[in-house]
Amino acid sequence: MIKVYGIKTCGSVKKALKLLNECGIEYEFVDFKKSPIGCEKINAWLEKVSMDKLFNTRGTKYRQLKLKDLNLDDEGKKGWLCKENLLIKRPVIEMGDKVIVGFDEERYKEVFCGS
């Protein structure tokens, strides 16, 4: 089964879930706020996607924490992802051995709806 990670209030997550529902795809939703994920899961994702793809530099949490000022390397970014899940670009979808990060309507339609 597909697992979708994110937060309910995120616009990208809402769009992704809507599209999955429209295409009749069953999924399990994991809310970062209710079920934080740890370094083990983040490390597994980083084996499949780049840090640039996973680490959200455009979100509110990134600005609130003033992380741009820290000029973090990948290890530093990984440390922050482990302790602050809201820095993860959303949604993250696990599908078999694949990980898809972020919402891209065309790609989702291709992958999940077959069009």
Biopython code that builds the backbone (N, CA, C, O; Angstrom):
import numpy as np
from Bio.PDB.StructureBuilder import StructureBuilder

atoms = [
    (1, "MET", "N", (0.837, -1.194, 0.000)),
    (1, "MET", "CA", (0.000, 0.000, 0.000)),
    (1, "MET", "C", (0.876, 1.249, 0.000)),
    (1, "MET", "O", (1.979, 1.259, 0.547)),
    (2, "ILE", "N", (0.364, 2.280, -0.616)),
    (2, "ILE", "CA", (1.054, 3.566, -0.675)),
    (2, "ILE", "C", (0.929, 4.279, 0.669)),
    (2, "ILE", "O", (-0.126, 4.264, 1.302)),
    (3, "LYS", "N", (2.029, 4.903, 1.091)),
    (3, "LYS", "CA", (1.999, 5.731, 2.300)),
    (3, "LYS", "C", (2.267, 7.165, 1.890)),
    (3, "LYS", "O", (3.196, 7.439, 1.132)),
    (4, "VAL", "N", (1.452, 8.078, 2.392)),
    (4, "VAL", "CA", (1.604, 9.497, 2.119)),
    (4, "VAL", "C", (1.938, 10.181, 3.439)),
    (4, "VAL", "O", (1.208, 10.055, 4.422)),
    (5, "TYR", "N", (3.054, 10.908, 3.445)),
    (5, "TYR", "CA", (3.499, 11.623, 4.639)),
    (5, "TYR", "C", (3.329, 13.122, 4.417)),
    (5, "TYR", "O", (3.622, 13.637, 3.337)),
    (6, "GLY", "N", (2.857, 13.811, 5.441)),
    (6, "GLY", "CA", (2.697, 15.259, 5.341)),
    (6, "GLY", "C", (1.909, 15.791, 6.513)),
    (6, "GLY", "O", (1.860, 15.174, 7.577)),
    (7, "ILE", "N", (1.287, 16.951, 6.313)),
    (7, "ILE", "CA", (0.379, 17.506, 7.314)),
    (7, "ILE", "C", (-0.925, 17.880, 6.608)),
    (7, "ILE", "O", (-0.919, 18.299, 5.451)),
    (8, "LYS", "N", (-2.030, 17.723, 7.315)),
    (8, "LYS", "CA", (-3.364, 17.916, 6.731)),
    (8, "LYS", "C", (-3.576, 19.323, 6.174)),
    (8, "LYS", "O", (-4.319, 19.502, 5.208)),
    (9, "THR", "N", (-2.928, 20.322, 6.776)),
    (9, "THR", "CA", (-3.175, 21.712, 6.389)),
    (9, "THR", "C", (-2.331, 22.174, 5.203)),
    (9, "THR", "O", (-2.538, 23.281, 4.706)),
    (10, "CYS", "N", (-1.400, 21.367, 4.744)),
    (10, "CYS", "CA", (-0.510, 21.742, 3.639)),
    (10, "CYS", "C", (-1.263, 21.697, 2.304)),
    (10, "CYS", "O", (-1.906, 20.698, 1.982)),
    (11, "GLY", "N", (-1.178, 22.768, 1.544)),
    (11, "GLY", "CA", (-1.850, 22.837, 0.250)),
    (11, "GLY", "C", (-1.418, 21.745, -0.707)),
    (11, "GLY", "O", (-2.252, 21.150, -1.388)),
    (12, "SER", "N", (-0.116, 21.473, -0.766)),
    (12, "SER", "CA", (0.396, 20.428, -1.669)),
    (12, "SER", "C", (-0.111, 19.052, -1.264)),
    (12, "SER", "O", (-0.423, 18.223, -2.119)),
    (13, "VAL", "N", (-0.193, 18.809, 0.034)),
    (13, "VAL", "CA", (-0.698, 17.524, 0.521)),
    (13, "VAL", "C", (-2.178, 17.389, 0.164)),
    (13, "VAL", "O", (-2.616, 16.325, -0.274)),
    (14, "LYS", "N", (-2.942, 18.451, 0.347)),
    (14, "LYS", "CA", (-4.372, 18.418, 0.003)),
    (14, "LYS", "C", (-4.566, 18.083, -1.476)),
    (14, "LYS", "O", (-5.417, 17.265, -1.825)),
    (15, "LYS", "N", (-3.772, 18.720, -2.345)),
    (15, "LYS", "CA", (-3.876, 18.463, -3.788)),
    (15, "LYS", "C", (-3.525, 17.010, -4.103)),
    (15, "LYS", "O", (-4.199, 16.358, -4.901)),
    (16, "ALA", "N", (-2.475, 16.515, -3.474)),
    (16, "ALA", "CA", (-2.038, 15.137, -3.717)),
    (16, "ALA", "C", (-3.110, 14.141, -3.284)),
    (16, "ALA", "O", (-3.425, 13.210, -4.025)),
    (17, "LEU", "N", (-3.670, 14.329, -2.097)),
    (17, "LEU", "CA", (-4.688, 13.399, -1.596)),
    (17, "LEU", "C", (-5.941, 13.445, -2.468)),
    (17, "LEU", "O", (-6.560, 12.415, -2.734)),
    (18, "LYS", "N", (-6.308, 14.643, -2.908)),
    (18, "LYS", "CA", (-7.476, 14.791, -3.781)),
    (18, "LYS", "C", (-7.265, 14.001, -5.073)),
    (18, "LYS", "O", (-8.164, 13.289, -5.521)),
    (19, "LEU", "N", (-6.083, 14.127, -5.667)),
    (19, "LEU", "CA", (-5.804, 13.423, -6.913)),
    (19, "LEU", "C", (-5.784, 11.907, -6.696)),
    (19, "LEU", "O", (-6.322, 11.154, -7.508)),
    (20, "LEU", "N", (-5.168, 11.465, -5.610)),
    (20, "LEU", "CA", (-5.145, 10.028, -5.313)),
    (20, "LEU", "C", (-6.569, 9.499, -5.153)),
    (20, "LEU", "O", (-6.901, 8.425, -5.656)),
    (21, "ASN", "N", (-7.406, 10.260, -4.451)),
    (21, "ASN", "CA", (-8.804, 9.847, -4.265)),
    (21, "ASN", "C", (-9.535, 9.792, -5.607)),
    (21, "ASN", "O", (-10.274, 8.844, -5.870)),
    (22, "GLU", "N", (-9.334, 10.796, -6.448)),
    (22, "GLU", "CA", (-9.991, 10.832, -7.765)),
    (22, "GLU", "C", (-9.577, 9.656, -8.637)),
    (22, "GLU", "O", (-10.362, 9.178, -9.457)),
    (23, "CYS", "N", (-8.346, 9.190, -8.461)),
    (23, "CYS", "CA", (-7.846, 8.067, -9.266)),
    (23, "CYS", "C", (-8.111, 6.721, -8.607)),
    (23, "CYS", "O", (-7.711, 5.680, -9.128)),
    (24, "GLY", "N", (-8.784, 6.740, -7.463)),
    (24, "GLY", "CA", (-9.147, 5.495, -6.787)),
    (24, "GLY", "C", (-7.976, 4.769, -6.146)),
    (24, "GLY", "O", (-8.001, 3.546, -6.008)),
    (25, "ILE", "N", (-6.945, 5.519, -5.753)),
    (25, "ILE", "CA", (-5.763, 4.918, -5.148)),
    (25, "ILE", "C", (-5.934, 4.852, -3.631)),
    (25, "ILE", "O", (-6.216, 5.862, -2.986)),
    (26, "GLU", "N", (-5.761, 3.660, -3.070)),
    (26, "GLU", "CA", (-5.802, 3.511, -1.615)),
    (26, "GLU", "C", (-4.458, 3.900, -1.044)),
    (26, "GLU", "O", (-3.417, 3.597, -1.627)),
    (27, "TYR", "N", (-4.476, 4.570, 0.095)),
    (27, "TYR", "CA", (-3.242, 5.006, 0.731)),
    (27, "TYR", "C", (-3.427, 5.108, 2.232)),
    (27, "TYR", "O", (-4.545, 5.179, 2.741)),
    (28, "GLU", "N", (-2.317, 5.115, 2.914)),
    (28, "GLU", "CA", (-2.298, 5.376, 4.354)),
    (28, "GLU", "C", (-1.666, 6.751, 4.532)),
    (28, "GLU", "O", (-0.607, 7.027, 3.968)),
    (29, "PHE", "N", (-2.311, 7.613, 5.312)),
    (29, "PHE", "CA", (-1.784, 8.953, 5.538)),
    (29, "PHE", "C", (-1.091, 9.022, 6.888)),
    (29, "PHE", "O", (-1.653, 8.611, 7.903)),
    (30, "VAL", "N", (0.135, 9.544, 6.898)),
    (30, "VAL", "CA", (0.898, 9.718, 8.132)),
    (30, "VAL", "C", (1.105, 11.218, 8.341)),
    (30, "VAL", "O", (1.778, 11.878, 7.549)),
    (31, "ASP", "N", (0.523, 11.744, 9.409)),
    (31, "ASP", "CA", (0.611, 13.165, 9.718)),
    (31, "ASP", "C", (1.848, 13.406, 10.587)),
    (31, "ASP", "O", (1.962, 12.868, 11.688)),
    (32, "PHE", "N", (2.772, 14.225, 10.072)),
    (32, "PHE", "CA", (4.007, 14.529, 10.809)),
    (32, "PHE", "C", (3.726, 15.107, 12.192)),
    (32, "PHE", "O", (4.488, 14.876, 13.131)),
    (33, "LYS", "N", (2.637, 15.855, 12.317)),
    (33, "LYS", "CA", (2.339, 16.493, 13.604)),
    (33, "LYS", "C", (1.883, 15.476, 14.645)),
    (33, "LYS", "O", (2.156, 15.635, 15.834)),
    (34, "LYS", "N", (1.187, 14.428, 14.196)),
    (34, "LYS", "CA", (0.679, 13.408, 15.124)),
    (34, "LYS", "C", (1.640, 12.241, 15.289)),
    (34, "LYS", "O", (1.708, 11.633, 16.357)),
    (35, "SER", "N", (2.382, 11.929, 14.235)),
    (35, "SER", "CA", (3.306, 10.789, 14.233)),
    (35, "SER", "C", (4.641, 11.215, 13.643)),
    (35, "SER", "O", (4.939, 10.897, 12.492)),
    (36, "PRO", "N", (5.451, 11.935, 14.423)),
    (36, "PRO", "CA", (6.749, 12.373, 13.888)),
    (36, "PRO", "C", (7.591, 11.174, 13.444)),
    (36, "PRO", "O", (7.541, 10.098, 14.042)),
    (37, "ILE", "N", (8.355, 11.390, 12.389)),
    (37, "ILE", "CA", (9.247, 10.327, 11.927)),
    (37, "ILE", "C", (10.667, 10.652, 12.387)),
    (37, "ILE", "O", (11.002, 11.809, 12.637)),
    (38, "GLY", "N", (11.480, 9.632, 12.492)),
    (38, "GLY", "CA", (12.837, 9.821, 12.990)),
    (38, "GLY", "C", (13.890, 9.726, 11.901)),
    (38, "GLY", "O", (13.586, 9.644, 10.710)),
    (39, "CYS", "N", (15.118, 9.740, 12.342)),
    (39, "CYS", "CA", (16.268, 9.721, 11.423)),
    (39, "CYS", "C", (16.319, 8.467, 10.556)),
    (39, "CYS", "O", (16.777, 8.519, 9.414)),
    (40, "GLU", "N", (15.860, 7.363, 11.082)),
    (40, "GLU", "CA", (15.909, 6.110, 10.320)),
    (40, "GLU", "C", (15.119, 6.245, 9.011)),
    (40, "GLU", "O", (15.598, 5.855, 7.946)),
    (41, "LYS", "N", (13.914, 6.800, 9.103)),
    (41, "LYS", "CA", (13.066, 6.985, 7.918)),
    (41, "LYS", "C", (13.694, 8.023, 6.981)),
    (41, "LYS", "O", (13.706, 7.833, 5.765)),
    (42, "ILE", "N", (14.207, 9.103, 7.538)),
    (42, "ILE", "CA", (14.830, 10.159, 6.726)),
    (42, "ILE", "C", (16.051, 9.613, 5.994)),
    (42, "ILE", "O", (16.256, 9.910, 4.817)),
    (43, "ASN", "N", (16.859, 8.816, 6.686)),
    (43, "ASN", "CA", (18.024, 8.190, 6.034)),
    (43, "ASN", "C", (17.593, 7.284, 4.884)),
    (43, "ASN", "O", (18.231, 7.263, 3.832)),
    (44, "ALA", "N", (16.512, 6.541, 5.087)),
    (44, "ALA", "CA", (16.008, 5.646, 4.033)),
    (44, "ALA", "C", (15.562, 6.469, 2.824)),
    (44, "ALA", "O", (15.832, 6.098, 1.681)),
    (45, "TRP", "N", (14.883, 7.582, 3.079)),
    (45, "TRP", "CA", (14.451, 8.432, 1.963)),
    (45, "TRP", "C", (15.642, 9.028, 1.231)),
    (45, "TRP", "O", (15.642, 9.128, 0.004)),
    (46, "LEU", "N", (16.662, 9.426, 1.995)),
    (46, "LEU", "CA", (17.837, 10.057, 1.384)),
    (46, "LEU", "C", (18.656, 9.085, 0.537)),
    (46, "LEU", "O", (19.501, 9.510, -0.251)),
    (47, "GLU", "N", (18.413, 7.797, 0.693)),
    (47, "GLU", "CA", (19.046, 6.816, -0.194)),
    (47, "GLU", "C", (18.378, 6.833, -1.572)),
    (47, "GLU", "O", (18.956, 6.365, -2.552)),
    (48, "LYS", "N", (17.155, 7.378, -1.639)),
    (48, "LYS", "CA", (16.385, 7.368, -2.880)),
    (48, "LYS", "C", (16.209, 8.744, -3.509)),
    (48, "LYS", "O", (16.017, 8.846, -4.721)),
    (49, "VAL", "N", (16.269, 9.804, -2.708)),
    (49, "VAL", "CA", (16.124, 11.176, -3.222)),
    (49, "VAL", "C", (17.227, 12.052, -2.631)),
    (49, "VAL", "O", (17.803, 11.735, -1.591)),
    (50, "SER", "N", (17.503, 13.146, -3.310)),
    (50, "SER", "CA", (18.573, 14.038, -2.852)),
    (50, "SER", "C", (18.117, 14.914, -1.683)),
    (50, "SER", "O", (16.922, 15.111, -1.466)),
    (51, "MET", "N", (19.085, 15.428, -0.945)),
    (51, "MET", "CA", (18.792, 16.344, 0.149)),
    (51, "MET", "C", (18.063, 17.574, -0.381)),
    (51, "MET", "O", (17.133, 18.070, 0.254)),
    (52, "ASP", "N", (18.484, 18.063, -1.544)),
    (52, "ASP", "CA", (17.839, 19.249, -2.126)),
    (52, "ASP", "C", (16.359, 19.007, -2.392)),
    (52, "ASP", "O", (15.545, 19.925, -2.284)),
    (53, "LYS", "N", (16.017, 17.789, -2.737)),
    (53, "LYS", "CA", (14.620, 17.439, -3.002)),
    (53, "LYS", "C", (13.817, 17.334, -1.703)),
    (53, "LYS", "O", (12.653, 17.731, -1.664)),
    (54, "LEU", "N", (14.429, 16.803, -0.642)),
    (54, "LEU", "CA", (13.717, 16.511, 0.606)),
    (54, "LEU", "C", (13.642, 17.708, 1.556)),
    (54, "LEU", "O", (12.654, 17.867, 2.274)),
    (55, "PHE", "N", (14.665, 18.536, 1.564)),
    (55, "PHE", "CA", (14.754, 19.639, 2.536)),
    (55, "PHE", "C", (14.041, 20.872, 1.987)),
    (55, "PHE", "O", (14.413, 21.403, 0.941)),
    (56, "ASN", "N", (13.016, 21.320, 2.704)),
    (56, "ASN", "CA", (12.189, 22.428, 2.235)),
    (56, "ASN", "C", (12.755, 23.775, 2.680)),
    (56, "ASN", "O", (12.668, 24.138, 3.853)),
    (57, "THR", "N", (13.331, 24.503, 1.742)),
    (57, "THR", "CA", (13.888, 25.822, 2.054)),
    (57, "THR", "C", (12.882, 26.935, 1.775)),
    (57, "THR", "O", (13.213, 28.112, 1.918)),
    (58, "ARG", "N", (11.667, 26.584, 1.380)),
    (58, "ARG", "CA", (10.680, 27.602, 1.032)),
    (58, "ARG", "C", (9.548, 27.707, 2.041)),
    (58, "ARG", "O", (8.646, 28.530, 1.886)),
    (59, "GLY", "N", (9.593, 26.876, 3.073)),
    (59, "GLY", "CA", (8.492, 26.843, 4.025)),
    (59, "GLY", "C", (8.638, 27.813, 5.187)),
    (59, "GLY", "O", (9.698, 28.394, 5.420)),
    (60, "THR", "N", (7.543, 27.963, 5.898)),
    (60, "THR", "CA", (7.485, 28.857, 7.060)),
    (60, "THR", "C", (8.471, 28.435, 8.133)),
    (60, "THR", "O", (9.171, 29.274, 8.699)),
    (61, "LYS", "N", (8.531, 27.141, 8.417)),
    (61, "LYS", "CA", (9.402, 26.649, 9.497)),
    (61, "LYS", "C", (10.856, 26.988, 9.220)),
    (61, "LYS", "O", (11.584, 27.353, 10.143)),
    (62, "TYR", "N", (11.298, 26.877, 7.971)),
    (62, "TYR", "CA", (12.671, 27.213, 7.580)),
    (62, "TYR", "C", (12.962, 28.683, 7.892)),
    (62, "TYR", "O", (14.020, 29.025, 8.421)),
    (63, "ARG", "N", (12.005, 29.535, 7.553)),
    (63, "ARG", "CA", (12.186, 30.973, 7.815)),
    (63, "ARG", "C", (12.140, 31.269, 9.310)),
    (63, "ARG", "O", (12.938, 32.063, 9.808)),
    (64, "GLN", "N", (11.217, 30.639, 10.028)),
    (64, "GLN", "CA", (11.095, 30.867, 11.473)),
    (64, "GLN", "C", (12.384, 30.508, 12.206)),
    (64, "GLN", "O", (12.806, 31.213, 13.123)),
    (65, "LEU", "N", (12.998, 29.414, 11.795)),
    (65, "LEU", "CA", (14.222, 28.948, 12.460)),
    (65, "LEU", "C", (15.479, 29.668, 11.964)),
    (65, "LEU", "O", (16.574, 29.449, 12.481)),
    (66, "LYS", "N", (15.306, 30.535, 10.948)),
    (66, "LYS", "CA", (16.429, 31.294, 10.372)),
    (66, "LYS", "C", (17.582, 30.392, 9.936)),
    (66, "LYS", "O", (18.752, 30.708, 10.152)),
    (67, "LEU", "N", (17.229, 29.265, 9.320)),
    (67, "LEU", "CA", (18.240, 28.272, 8.931)),
    (67, "LEU", "C", (19.114, 28.746, 7.780)),
    (67, "LEU", "O", (20.241, 28.275, 7.624)),
    (68, "LYS", "N", (18.613, 29.665, 6.981)),
    (68, "LYS", "CA", (19.426, 30.192, 5.882)),
    (68, "LYS", "C", (20.712, 30.813, 6.432)),
    (68, "LYS", "O", (21.776, 30.702, 5.822)),
    (69, "ASP", "N", (20.602, 31.462, 7.584)),
    (69, "ASP", "CA", (21.759, 32.113, 8.214)),
    (69, "ASP", "C", (22.837, 31.120, 8.650)),
    (69, "ASP", "O", (24.003, 31.485, 8.798)),
    (70, "LEU", "N", (22.434, 29.850, 8.855)),
    (70, "LEU", "CA", (23.386, 28.846, 9.342)),
    (70, "LEU", "C", (24.232, 28.239, 8.230)),
    (70, "LEU", "O", (25.250, 27.605, 8.507)),
    (71, "ASN", "N", (23.824, 28.425, 6.971)),
    (71, "ASN", "CA", (24.584, 27.898, 5.837)),
    (71, "ASN", "C", (24.908, 26.408, 6.035)),
    (71, "ASN", "O", (26.071, 26.005, 6.011)),
    (72, "LEU", "N", (23.870, 25.614, 6.226)),
    (72, "LEU", "CA", (24.016, 24.196, 6.572)),
    (72, "LEU", "C", (24.531, 23.342, 5.418)),
    (72, "LEU", "O", (24.177, 23.558, 4.259)),
    (73, "ASP", "N", (25.379, 22.364, 5.761)),
    (73, "ASP", "CA", (25.752, 21.337, 4.787)),
    (73, "ASP", "C", (24.716, 20.205, 4.879)),
    (73, "ASP", "O", (23.780, 20.290, 5.674)),
    (74, "ASP", "N", (24.876, 19.162, 4.080)),
    (74, "ASP", "CA", (23.879, 18.085, 4.069)),
    (74, "ASP", "C", (23.725, 17.396, 5.420)),
    (74, "ASP", "O", (22.612, 17.028, 5.795)),
    (75, "GLU", "N", (24.812, 17.215, 6.153)),
    (75, "GLU", "CA", (24.720, 16.593, 7.484)),
    (75, "GLU", "C", (23.932, 17.481, 8.439)),
    (75, "GLU", "O", (23.110, 16.999, 9.219)),
    (76, "GLY", "N", (24.190, 18.774, 8.368)),
    (76, "GLY", "CA", (23.447, 19.713, 9.201)),
    (76, "GLY", "C", (21.968, 19.710, 8.862)),
    (76, "GLY", "O", (21.115, 19.746, 9.750)),
    (77, "LYS", "N", (21.672, 19.667, 7.570)),
    (77, "LYS", "CA", (20.274, 19.627, 7.131)),
    (77, "LYS", "C", (19.603, 18.349, 7.614)),
    (77, "LYS", "O", (18.453, 18.369, 8.052)),
    (78, "LYS", "N", (20.335, 17.228, 7.529)),
    (78, "LYS", "CA", (19.761, 15.953, 7.967)),
    (78, "LYS", "C", (19.422, 16.004, 9.457)),
    (78, "LYS", "O", (18.376, 15.511, 9.878)),
    (79, "GLY", "N", (20.305, 16.600, 10.243)),
    (79, "GLY", "CA", (20.044, 16.748, 11.677)),
    (79, "GLY", "C", (18.763, 17.528, 11.941)),
    (79, "GLY", "O", (17.967, 17.160, 12.805)),
    (80, "TRP", "N", (18.573, 18.601, 11.196)),
    (80, "TRP", "CA", (17.359, 19.397, 11.356)),
    (80, "TRP", "C", (16.123, 18.629, 10.895)),
    (80, "TRP", "O", (15.077, 18.722, 11.538)),
    (81, "LEU", "N", (16.213, 17.878, 9.808)),
    (81, "LEU", "CA", (15.067, 17.083, 9.342)),
    (81, "LEU", "C", (14.644, 16.070, 10.396)),
    (81, "LEU", "O", (13.454, 15.825, 10.593)),
    (82, "CYS", "N", (15.629, 15.483, 11.074)),
    (82, "CYS", "CA", (15.335, 14.476, 12.093)),
    (82, "CYS", "C", (14.568, 15.066, 13.270)),
    (82, "CYS", "O", (13.679, 14.418, 13.822)),
    (83, "LYS", "N", (14.909, 16.289, 13.654)),
    (83, "LYS", "CA", (14.256, 16.853, 14.844)),
    (83, "LYS", "C", (13.085, 17.774, 14.511)),
    (83, "LYS", "O", (12.294, 18.114, 15.392)),
    (84, "GLU", "N", (12.970, 18.175, 13.258)),
    (84, "GLU", "CA", (11.886, 19.089, 12.871)),
    (84, "GLU", "C", (11.293, 18.641, 11.543)),
    (84, "GLU", "O", (11.706, 19.096, 10.476)),
    (85, "ASN", "N", (10.310, 17.734, 11.625)),
    (85, "ASN", "CA", (9.711, 17.141, 10.424)),
    (85, "ASN", "C", (9.046, 18.160, 9.505)),
    (85, "ASN", "O", (8.870, 17.885, 8.318)),
    (86, "LEU", "N", (8.677, 19.310, 10.014)),
    (86, "LEU", "CA", (8.029, 20.310, 9.159)),
    (86, "LEU", "C", (8.991, 20.928, 8.160)),
    (86, "LEU", "O", (8.576, 21.721, 7.314)),
    (87, "LEU", "N", (10.272, 20.577, 8.242)),
    (87, "LEU", "CA", (11.256, 21.021, 7.249)),
    (87, "LEU", "C", (11.302, 20.088, 6.036)),
    (87, "LEU", "O", (12.011, 20.357, 5.066)),
    (88, "ILE", "N", (10.544, 18.995, 6.099)),
    (88, "ILE", "CA", (10.495, 18.043, 4.987)),
    (88, "ILE", "C", (9.541, 18.565, 3.926)),
    (88, "ILE", "O", (8.414, 18.956, 4.227)),
    (89, "LYS", "N", (10.002, 18.567, 2.685)),
    (89, "LYS", "CA", (9.140, 18.989, 1.572)),
    (89, "LYS", "C", (7.994, 17.987, 1.474)),
    (89, "LYS", "O", (8.200, 16.776, 1.567)),
    (90, "ARG", "N", (6.787, 18.510, 1.285)),
    (90, "ARG", "CA", (5.606, 17.661, 1.327)),
    (90, "ARG", "C", (4.858, 17.690, -0.008)),
    (90, "ARG", "O", (4.958, 18.630, -0.796)),
    (91, "PRO", "N", (4.104, 16.609, -0.216)),
    (91, "PRO", "CA", (4.071, 15.353, 0.523)),
    (91, "PRO", "C", (5.247, 14.447, 0.141)),
    (91, "PRO", "O", (5.919, 14.664, -0.868)),
    (92, "VAL", "N", (5.471, 13.442, 0.963)),
    (92, "VAL", "CA", (6.413, 12.375, 0.623)),
    (92, "VAL", "C", (5.563, 11.121, 0.453)),
    (92, "VAL", "O", (4.791, 10.755, 1.339)),
    (93, "ILE", "N", (5.712, 10.477, -0.684)),
    (93, "ILE", "CA", (4.938, 9.263, -0.963)),
    (93, "ILE", "C", (5.892, 8.088, -1.115)),
    (93, "ILE", "O", (6.834, 8.118, -1.907)),
    (94, "GLU", "N", (5.616, 7.052, -0.329)),
    (94, "GLU", "CA", (6.347, 5.782, -0.460)),
    (94, "GLU", "C", (5.455, 4.841, -1.262)),
    (94, "GLU", "O", (4.298, 4.600, -0.916)),
    (95, "MET", "N", (6.022, 4.322, -2.333)),
    (95, "MET", "CA", (5.282, 3.408, -3.201)),
    (95, "MET", "C", (6.244, 2.287, -3.580)),
    (95, "MET", "O", (7.075, 2.444, -4.474)),
    (96, "GLY", "N", (6.121, 1.165, -2.894)),
    (96, "GLY", "CA", (7.084, 0.087, -3.107)),
    (96, "GLY", "C", (8.458, 0.572, -2.683)),
    (96, "GLY", "O", (8.641, 1.029, -1.554)),
    (97, "ASP", "N", (9.430, 0.474, -3.590)),
    (97, "ASP", "CA", (10.775, 0.947, -3.244)),
    (97, "ASP", "C", (11.032, 2.361, -3.759)),
    (97, "ASP", "O", (12.165, 2.840, -3.720)),
    (98, "LYS", "N", (9.972, 3.037, -4.247)),
    (98, "LYS", "CA", (10.105, 4.401, -4.752)),
    (98, "LYS", "C", (9.687, 5.416, -3.697)),
    (98, "LYS", "O", (8.837, 5.148, -2.848)),
    (99, "VAL", "N", (10.311, 6.593, -3.775)),
    (99, "VAL", "CA", (9.925, 7.719, -2.938)),
    (99, "VAL", "C", (9.703, 8.909, -3.866)),
    (99, "VAL", "O", (10.573, 9.268, -4.660)),
    (100, "ILE", "N", (8.521, 9.513, -3.750)),
    (100, "ILE", "CA", (8.189, 10.698, -4.541)),
    (100, "ILE", "C", (8.014, 11.856, -3.567)),
    (100, "ILE", "O", (7.257, 11.757, -2.601)),
    (101, "VAL", "N", (8.722, 12.960, -3.830)),
    (101, "VAL", "CA", (8.681, 14.114, -2.930)),
    (101, "VAL", "C", (8.086, 15.313, -3.652)),
    (101, "VAL", "O", (8.459, 15.623, -4.784)),
    (102, "GLY", "N", (7.148, 15.985, -2.976)),
    (102, "GLY", "CA", (6.523, 17.175, -3.541)),
    (102, "GLY", "C", (5.363, 16.808, -4.449)),
    (102, "GLY", "O", (5.197, 15.652, -4.840)),
    (103, "PHE", "N", (4.559, 17.825, -4.777)),
    (103, "PHE", "CA", (3.398, 17.591, -5.635)),
    (103, "PHE", "C", (3.659, 18.115, -7.032)),
    (103, "PHE", "O", (3.976, 19.289, -7.223)),
    (104, "ASP", "N", (3.524, 17.240, -7.994)),
    (104, "ASP", "CA", (3.629, 17.588, -9.405)),
    (104, "ASP", "C", (2.440, 16.916, -10.089)),
    (104, "ASP", "O", (2.452, 15.707, -10.318)),
    (105, "GLU", "N", (1.421, 17.699, -10.412)),
    (105, "GLU", "CA", (0.160, 17.144, -10.907)),
    (105, "GLU", "C", (0.343, 16.228, -12.112)),
    (105, "GLU", "O", (-0.234, 15.142, -12.156)),
    (106, "GLU", "N", (1.136, 16.654, -13.081)),
    (106, "GLU", "CA", (1.331, 15.837, -14.282)),
    (106, "GLU", "C", (1.985, 14.495, -13.949)),
    (106, "GLU", "O", (1.566, 13.446, -14.440)),
    (107, "ARG", "N", (3.008, 14.547, -13.113)),
    (107, "ARG", "CA", (3.695, 13.300, -12.733)),
    (107, "ARG", "C", (2.753, 12.382, -11.955)),
    (107, "ARG", "O", (2.728, 11.173, -12.184)),
    (108, "TYR", "N", (1.979, 12.962, -11.037)),
    (108, "TYR", "CA", (1.047, 12.156, -10.259)),
    (108, "TYR", "C", (0.028, 11.480, -11.174)),
    (108, "TYR", "O", (-0.263, 10.296, -11.008)),
    (109, "LYS", "N", (-0.511, 12.219, -12.132)),
    (109, "LYS", "CA", (-1.497, 11.631, -13.044)),
    (109, "LYS", "C", (-0.877, 10.482, -13.812)),
    (109, "LYS", "O", (-1.508, 9.445, -14.017)),
    (110, "GLU", "N", (0.366, 10.673, -14.236)),
    (110, "GLU", "CA", (1.073, 9.631, -14.991)),
    (110, "GLU", "C", (1.295, 8.387, -14.121)),
    (110, "GLU", "O", (1.029, 7.265, -14.552)),
    (111, "VAL", "N", (1.781, 8.594, -12.903)),
    (111, "VAL", "CA", (2.149, 7.484, -12.025)),
    (111, "VAL", "C", (0.917, 6.799, -11.416)),
    (111, "VAL", "O", (0.843, 5.571, -11.373)),
    (112, "PHE", "N", (-0.037, 7.592, -10.950)),
    (112, "PHE", "CA", (-1.159, 7.028, -10.183)),
    (112, "PHE", "C", (-2.444, 6.818, -10.978)),
    (112, "PHE", "O", (-3.252, 5.956, -10.633)),
    (113, "CYS", "N", (-2.637, 7.593, -12.030)),
    (113, "CYS", "CA", (-3.891, 7.518, -12.781)),
    (113, "CYS", "C", (-3.704, 6.876, -14.144)),
    (113, "CYS", "O", (-4.677, 6.584, -14.839)),
    (114, "GLY", "N", (-2.457, 6.660, -14.524)),
    (114, "GLY", "CA", (-2.183, 6.032, -15.804)),
    (114, "GLY", "C", (-2.485, 6.897, -17.009)),
    (114, "GLY", "O", (-2.775, 6.394, -18.094)),
    (115, "SER", "N", (-2.413, 8.230, -16.804)),
    (115, "SER", "CA", (-2.694, 9.110, -17.951)),
    (115, "SER", "C", (-1.609, 10.158, -18.114)),
    (115, "SER", "O", (-1.679, 10.983, -19.025)),
]
sb = StructureBuilder()
sb.init_structure("model")
sb.init_model(0)
sb.init_chain("A")
sb.init_seg("    ")
for serial, (resi, resn, name, xyz) in enumerate(atoms, 1):
    if name == "N":
        sb.init_residue(resn, " ", resi, " ")
    sb.init_atom(name, np.array(xyz, "f"), 0.0, 1.0, " ", f" {name:<3s}", serial, name[0])
structure = sb.get_structure()
